[in-house]
């Protein structure tokens, strides 16, 4: 009798435990399904908001960074070029054409930085407006194959970057008048930061004697920078890294560059992140001059790097130049 009673209690206990486990599992499943549903709704809402935002397609990483500083989260900003890409030699893809078709506005550097005007062509083929961000900069004129052209590397001074910012403010305000106040406020803040950057660069370069301010790089990307901050500038290739305008290296020019580097007493040569360093390394070896480091030129750095923004790119370039050319090094 006692054993039977004990068995009955054990059966009830096991039944209770089983029921409890089932209930716990059911509740756990409900919480899991609720979490999945909430995440799905959140993702759907985000995708919907992204789809509702205006799309700005930019040719280069620098132009895209400028645009993001102005529009914040009001617009989606996409750069055609990825970090490290060369705008002179880039060939647009079908994916780029699709982005242009989806874009509300296209922004290019201009002045033939985009080899064979590929960004303007993408915009024209898609029937979308394109704004040249460098328009209004006081240009430096250079010779290329007997033709006088405007040097396209205009963003390399904060003063010129301010022209880009003002052009972008005007373009996005025309596109989205409701955002005028925000675009203007963001732009004014960035312009103040650019003035501070200019002052900081000048202060940093005080460690380099005027006679030692000789900047030899892979291609003529630094004319505006050199002119603004008192450097002599030289490059073995010319303004473009491609062969479409001004590119290439002849044996006679090679010999001339090596000889001029020796005569000028150049302390260091610099390679560029978006240009093959082979030629400049060979010239450095022939002239007996060290490589002072890598400079960011036609493209900013990878995401997560110290040079992922315009300010970061300029800062890292200044540090690299100072370390290589300062007195006593």
C-alpha positions, 0 to 999 in steps of 0.5 A, spaced: 500 500 500 505 504 501 509 502 495 503 504 491 502 510 494 509 512 493 509 510 486 502 515 485 506 520 488 512 519 483 508 519 477 504 525 479 511 529 480 514 526 473 508 529 470 508 535 473 516 536 471 514 534 464 508 539 464 513 544 467 519 543 462 514 543 456 511 550 458 518 553 459 520 550 452 514 553 449 515 560 453 522 560 450 520 558 443 515 564 444 520 569 446 525 566 440 519 568 435 518 574 438 525 576 438 526 574 430 519 578 429 522 584 432 529 584 428 525 583 422 521 589 423 527 593 425 530 591 419 524 592 414 524 599 417 531 600 416 531 598 409 524 602 408 528 608 411 534 607 406 529 606 400 526 613 402 532 617 402 535 621 396 541 617 393 548 621 392 553 618 387 560 620 388 566 619 383 571 619 389 572 617 396 574 624 398 568 627 394 563 622 398 566 624 405 565 631 403 558 629 401 557 625 408 559 631 412 554 635 409 548 631 408 549 626 415 543 621 415 538 625 410 541 622 404 545 615 402 552 617 399 555 612 395 562 612 392 564 609 385 571 608 387 573 604 393 579 606 397 586 605 394 583 606 387 585 610 381 580 615 378 585 616 372 585 609 370 578 607 372 573 603 368 566 603 370 562 597 371 555 595 369 554 596 377 556 603 377 551 604 371 545 601 375 547 606 381 547 612 376 540 610 374 538 609 382 541 616 384 538 622 385 544 626 384 551 625 381 557 628 384 564 628 380 571 632 382 572 634 375 577 637 371 579 630 368 581 627 374 576 621 372 579 619 366 575 620 359 570 623 364 567 617 366 563 620 372 560 625 367 558 619 362 555 615 367 550 621 369 549 623 362 547 616 360 542 615 366 539 622 365 541 624 372 544 631 374 552 631 375 555 637 379 563 638 378 565 639 385 572 643 383 568 648 379 570 655 382 577 653 385 583 657 382 586 652 378 594 651 377 595 650 369 600 644 367 602 642 360 600 635 358 602 633 351 603 640 348 596 642 351 595 646 357 590 643 362 587 645 369 591 640 374 585 636 377 588 635 384 584 641 387 582 638 394 589 638 396 588 644 400 583 646 405 582 652 402 580 649 395 576 643 399 572 649 402 570 650 395 567 643 394 563 644 400 560 650 398 558 647 391 555 640 395 551 645 399 548 648 393 547 642 390 543 638 395 539 644 397 537 644 390 535 637 391 532 637 398 530 644 400 527 642 406 534 640 409 537 647 407 538 649 414 541 642 416 546 642 410 548 650 411 549 648 419 553 642 417 557 646 412 559 652 416 561 647 422 566 643 417 568 650 414 571 652 420 574 645 421 578 646 415 580 653 417 583 650 423 586 644 419 590 649 415 593 653 421 595 646 424 598 644 417 602 650 417 604 649 424 607 642 423 611 644 417 615 649 421 620 643 423 622 643 415 627 648 413 624 652 407 630 649 403 628 642 404 621 643 402 622 638 396 616 633 395 618 628 390 612 623 389 609 618 384 605 623 380 603 630 380 598 630 385 601 635 390 601 641 386 596 645 390 599 642 396 606 644 394 604 651 392 600 652 398 605 650 403 612 652 400 614 646 397 618 645 390 614 639 387 617 634 382 614 627 379 617 622 374 610 621 371 606 627 370 599 629 372 595 623 370 597 615 372 594 613 366 596 614 358 590 618 356 593 624 358 600 626 360 602 619 363 608 615 361 616 615 362 621 615 357 628 613 358 631 621 357 626 623 362 628 618 367 635 620 367 633 627 368 629 626 374 634 622 377 640 627 376 635 633 378 634 629 385 641 628 386 642 636 384 637 638 389 639 634 395 632 631 396 632 627 402 626 623 401 621 620 395 614 618 397 610 613 394 602 614 393 597 609 396 593 609 389 599 608 384 604 603 383 610 604 387 615 600 383 617 606 378 619 611 384 622 606 388 627 604 382 628 612 381 630 612 389 635 607 388 638 610 382 639 616 386 641 614 392 635 617 396 630 613 401 623 612 401 620 617 406 613 613 406 606 613 403 602 619 401 594 618 400 593 622 394 587 620 389 584 616 394 583 616 402 585 610 406 581 604 408 575 604 412 577 603 419 584 606 418 587 613 420 586 616 413 579 614 412 576 621 412 579 627 408 582 630 415 585 623 416 588 623 410 591 630 410 593 629 417 597 622 416 600 625 409 603 631 414 606 626 419 609 622 414 612 628 410 615 631 417 618 625 419 622 624 413 624 631 411 625 635 418 631 638 420 636 633 423 633 626 420 
